[in-house]
Amino acid sequence: MNANDTPGLGCSGVPVIDRCAASLPDNPQCAPNYHFGMLLGVADFRAEQGFHVGRLRRHQRLLHGSGVVAGYPVHFDVDDFELHVGAGYAIDALGRDLLLDSEQCVSLPRWWEKHAGDEAFDDIAAAEDATFDLDLVVCYASCLDQPVPAIAEPCAGDAADIAYARVCETVQLLLRRHLEPPPAVPAPPAPYYLLQRWLGLAPAAFDAEGQPLPEEQWLSDRLAELPALPAAAQGAARAALLGEISARAVAATSPFAPAHLPDESDLCLSIARLREVHIWQDAVGWHATIGSVELGARSSLLPGSLLQTLLLAEPPPAAAVAGAVVVASGATLAGNDLTLVFSQKLAAASVQPEAFAVSEFVDGSGWQTFAPAPPAYDESDPARPTVTLTLDRAPVGSRLRISVVGDGSTPLLGANLIPAGAPHPDRDGRTLTTTIIGG
């Protein structure tokens, strides 16, 4: 899938060399000023085209950005060793449409036979058994179509001429060697960097000497000021800061199309990364496998209606906070000390003797109650809040029964003041029972 691997996408009939140097005009600044009796030439019609094409591309580039809008699924056929790319639509960094209107495929072994000698693969020791990573990219292309008879150039005499009646936008699919870039001088911040930092989506930006960039330092200083404000003023301050961040991010964004290489190879859009592509030849013939197809390498553009729904939708309901319970295997006995480990911190003032009841079952005499000392509460380990009950005698029965009272007038409460055992913050608690089986 290099320049000549997928010829003719969207165009028909005529040789590539005759038709693939076409381009649509792109000039959103000026439109023809039509008037009665005006003589119209090719330049006037191209100016009309360029005005509308340029405005559309500028709109897409600045308000939507670049990325895959829909489609471009990628899968590998393990039987035929073919890579398939489905129809899709994307926008490149110049705001141009990248439309693939039908599925395309390429045989990886045949592709490798054609490109094994490329400079990008000079480090491959043996073309007959090679493993590498590839990037699958889609690039803008345009071509001429529908040849028709045309009036010859002024100095051509009686000679006839052929012109093309259509300019078609299309795409090229390319496979490129993927190599992890070496560590380098920090790259300049991406567009809208400050907003990405505000949302926690970008790391801090530093210069070559390791010092924060001016905008990074400004944002860090502003964020550090927020906690010092009164709680009631922090919401308005954050809203004002967000407005300032947005304004600075927009001011730092150029309205002009980005610079690019003459061949526009840096404008191609990644749609997948192919990991561990293994191509080899044995006595039977050529074979190929792919370790994984990573679509996450692409940039994706979501519809505005979906983004609006996501932004305005009610947040999902918070999970109900149940009352504290004794965790599994959280009741242990050591001598006269009974220890209970709870699922969450407790309200220390509610840890009272009335919140606990302990009894044992003694063969021959039945249930016997204990009179524990006032309970001791320890939350030094926040993950294991613990209540210790010191019993008035050593248990001798076959069953030790512990009840934690979460209902009534004096229930055990969590630190959130929800009664123990409550299934929901708005519901009453319940009495929890735990049994320790004696020897």
N, C-alpha and C positions, 0 to 999 in steps of 0.2 A: 504494500500500500504506500508506495512513494509516488513521485510526480506522474509517472507513467503507468502505475499499477492499477489505477482506477480511472482510466480516461473516459471522457464523454458523459460524466454524470450530469444529466439535465440538458444535454445538447445532442444533436443527431447529425449523422451523415457525413460531414465534411472533415478533412484531415485536421488533427490537432494543431499542426504547425500553421494552418491557415486561419485559425479562428480563436486561438486562446490568448491573444494579446489585446483583447477588447477590455474596455472599462466604461462604467457608467459615470457621467459627469457628477460632480459633488461640489456645489457652490451655493450654500444656503443664504448668502448675503444679497444676491441680486436676482431679480426676475424681469423678464421682458416687459416693457411698457408699451403695450399694444395700442395702435391708433389707426384710424380709418386711412386706407390706402397704403399702409406700411408694407414694404417688401420684406418677406421673410426668407431667411436662408438657414442653412444647417446650424450655424452658430446660435441663432435665435431659439431653435427648437431644443438644442442641447442646453441652453441657458434655462429654458423652462423645465427640462428634466432635472437639471442639476439643483435648481432651487428646491424642488419638492424632495428629491432624493437626499440632498444634504441636510434639510431640516429634519427629516425622519431619522437619519443616522445620528445627528447631533442629539436629538431627543433620546434615542435609545442609549447612546453612549453615556450621557450625563445623568439621566434619570433612572436608568435600569442597570447600567453596567454591562459587563460581559459574563457569559456563562451559558450553560445548557438550560433551555427553557422547557423542552419536552423531548422525550424519546432518547434516541441514541443508545438503545440497549446493546450490550456486547456479550457474546457467548462463544465458546470454543467447542467445535465438534470433534470429539475424541476419536471418532471412527475415520473421518476424512481428513483430520488434521487441518481443518479450515477455521479461520477466525471470521465470525459473522458480526456485522454492525447493522442494526435496524434503522429504520427511518427516524429522523429527528430534526429538531429546530434549535438553533443557538444564535447568539449574538457575539460578535468578536469585539476587540477593544476599540475599533473604529466605529462601532455601531452598525456594522453590516450584517445582513441576514446570512446565516449558515444553514441552509435547508437541504437535507438529504431526503429525497422523496421515495426511495425504495431501498430495500436491504442490499448490502454489498458484502462480498466475502473474498477472502484471499487464502490460498494454500500456503501455510507457513513454510513447508519444505521448499516449494517453488520460489517463494519470496526469498528464502535464505540463499538458494542457489544464485539468485540474481544479485544479492546485496552482501554476500559474505566477504567480498573484496573491498567493501567501502571502508574509508578511512576510520570511521567510528568503531570498526571491529578489528583494528590492527592488533590489539592485544590478545585476540582469540588464538590460541595455539594451534588448534586443529579444527578446520571448518566441518569435518566429518562428525564431530562430537562437541557441540558448543552449548553453553548455558549462559544466559544473560537476562537482564530486565529490559523491557521495551515500554515506551510511551506511545499510546494510540492517540493521534491528534487529528483534528479537522481544521482545514484551512480554506479561506475564501478563494474563490476563482470565478472568472467570468469568461464567456466565449461568445463568438458570433454564430448566428444560425439563420436559416432560411435564405440561401443565396438566390438572388434575383437579377435579371438584366438591369443594367444601369447606364446612364449617359456617361460617356467617356470623359476623361479630364480634358480641359480646354485645348491642349496642344496635341491630343492624341489623334487628330484627324478623323477618319471614318472608323477607327477601331472601336469594337464593342468592349464593354466592361461588365464585370460582375461585382455586385455588392451584396452585403448581408443585411437583411431587413430586421433582424432582431439581435439584441444583446441579452444573453441569458446569464443570470447569476447561478452559480453552482458551488460545489465544494470539492476538495481533494482530501482523501483520507491517507494519512502517512503513518508509518511505523518508524520510530526513532529510538536509538539506543538511549537507555536511561542510566545515568551515572550520578551517584550522590555527589553534590557539589562539595568541594573542599572548604574547610573553614576559611573565611575571608573577612575583610574589613566589614563592620556592620553595615547592612544595607539601609538605605534611607527608609523612613517610616512609610507604610502603605497609605493610600488615600483614606481619609477619614480616620486616621490613626487615633486621634484624641477620643473619638466616640468609641472605638474598639477598646481603648484602655479603660474608659468609664465603665464599660460592660464587662471588663475582665477577659476580653477575647484576644488581647495582644500583650506581649511582654513589654517591659520597660525598654525604652530606646536610649542607647548610649552612643557617644562618638568614638572615634578610633582610640582616644586616650582613656576610655572607660568612664567619661563624665556624662551625666544626664544631658540630653538635648534640651535646649531652652524651653520648648513646649512641655517636655516631660517634667522638668523642674517646676514649671508653673502649675501643672496639674497636681503634682505631689504636694505643693504648698497649699493649694486651695483645698484639697481633700483633707489635709492635716488640720485645717481650721474648723472643719465642720463639727467634730466632737466637742469642741470647746464652747459651742453655742448652746443656749438654753434649748431643752428638748422641744419646746413648742415652736422654736424658730428654725429648727433644722430642716423641716419639710420644705418651707419656702426657700431656704438657702440652697438646698439641693436642686430645686426647680430652676432657680436663677443661674446656678452653676451649669446645669445642663444646657440652658439657653446660650450661655457664653461658649461652652464647649462646641455646640453645634455651629455657632457663628464662626468660630475660629477654624473648625474643620472645613466648612464651606469656603471660607476665604483662602484657605491653602490649596484649594482644588482648581486646577487650570481648566478654563472653558474650551481649550483647544485640543485637537486630537493628539494623542501621544506620539512622540517620535518613534520611528521603527526602522528596521533594516530595509535596504532597497528591495530585497527579495521578499519582504514581509514574513519571513520564516518565524520571527518572534511574535507574530500576531496569531499564530495557530493556537487553537484551543484544545487543551487536553481533555479527552473524554474517558480515558481508562489507563491504568498502569498494569502491565502484564508482568507478574513476578515469576522468576525462575522458569523462563522459556527455555526448554531443552529440545534441541534439534540434533538428530544423529542419523547416521546411515549405517546399515548392516547389510548382510547378504540378501535380505529380502527387499530392501529399498530404504527410502527416507521415512522417518517417524518424527513426531513432535508431541510434546506435552507442555502444559502451562500449569505452574503451581497455583496461581490465583489470579483472578481478574478484579482489580480494585477500582470501583467506580468513584470512590471517595477522592480520587486525585482530581476530579473535575470540579469546577465551580458551577453551582446551580442557581438559577433564577426562579423564584416562586411567584405565582400570580399575585397581583395586588389585592384581589378579593380574599385570597387565602391569608395573606399577611394581615389584612384588616380583621378578619375573623379571629386570628390568633391573638392579636393585640387587644381586641375588645371583648373577647370571650370571658365569661366568669371563670375565675380560677377554680381548679378542682377542689372539692371540699377537703378540708384538713382531716387527716385520720383521727378518729375519736380517741381521746386520751382516757383509757380505762383507769380505774382506781388501782392502787398498789395491791400486789399479791405476793405470796411467798413463792420464790422461784423454785423450779424443779430441783429436787435434792437439796433444797435450801434449809431444811430443818435438821439439826444435828444435836446430839446429846453427849456431853463429856462430864461424867460425874453428876453433880447437881446442876450444872449449867446447861441450859437449853438455848441454842442460838438459832435465830430465824433471819434469813437473808431475803430482802424484799426487792421487787422489780424496779422500784423508783424511790427517790428520797421521800421521807415522811415529814409531816409537821411535828416537830419535836414535842410541842406542848400537848399533842394528842396521844403521845406514847405513855399511857397511864395504865395502872393495874386493871381498871375496868375494861380495857380493850382486849384483854387476853384471858383465856380460861384453859387450864391444863388438868387432865385427869388420866388415870391409868386403870387398866382392867387387870384385876388380880384374880387368878383362878380360885374359886371357892368362896370369894367374898364380893366379886363384882367390881363396879366402878368406884374408884376412890379419887377424890379431888385433892389438888395441891393448893397451897397458899404461897405463891411466889413472892419474892421480895420485889420492890418497885423496879420496873424494867429499866435497863440501861440502853441508850440509843447511841450508835456510832455511825457517822457518815464520812469518816476520814477517807474511805474509798468510795467515791461517788457512784461507782458502778455496782457496789455491793453494800447498800445501806443495811445495817445489822441491828437487830434488837436481841439483847441477852436477858433471859429470865433465869434467876437463881431460885431453884425449887427448895422447899422447906425440908425435903428428905430425898434420899436417893431412890429412884424408881426401882420397883421390883417386879412389876407386872409384865405381862406378855405384850401389851399394847399401851403406847403412850399417845394420848389424843390431845392435840393442840387446836384451839379455836381462836381465830382472829376476828374480832367483832367489827363489822363495817356498817352495821345498821343500828337502829335505836337512837338514844339521846346522846351517847358519848362514844361515837365510832372512832376507830383509828383513821386518820386522814393522811393523804399524801401531801407533799409540799405544795401542790396545786389546790389543796383543800377539797379534793374529790375523795369521798369515802372509799375505804378499802373494798375491793371486789366490785366496784360499780362498773357496769358494762359500757356506760356512756357518761360524759360529764354532767348531763342533766338527770341522771337516774340515781336512785338510792343505792347504797352499798349493800353488801350481804356478808353473812358470817362465813369465813373460810376455815376449813378444817384440814388438818394434816395429821397423818398417823406415822409414828415411828414404831416399828416392830422390834420387840425386845428379844433377847437371846433365850 
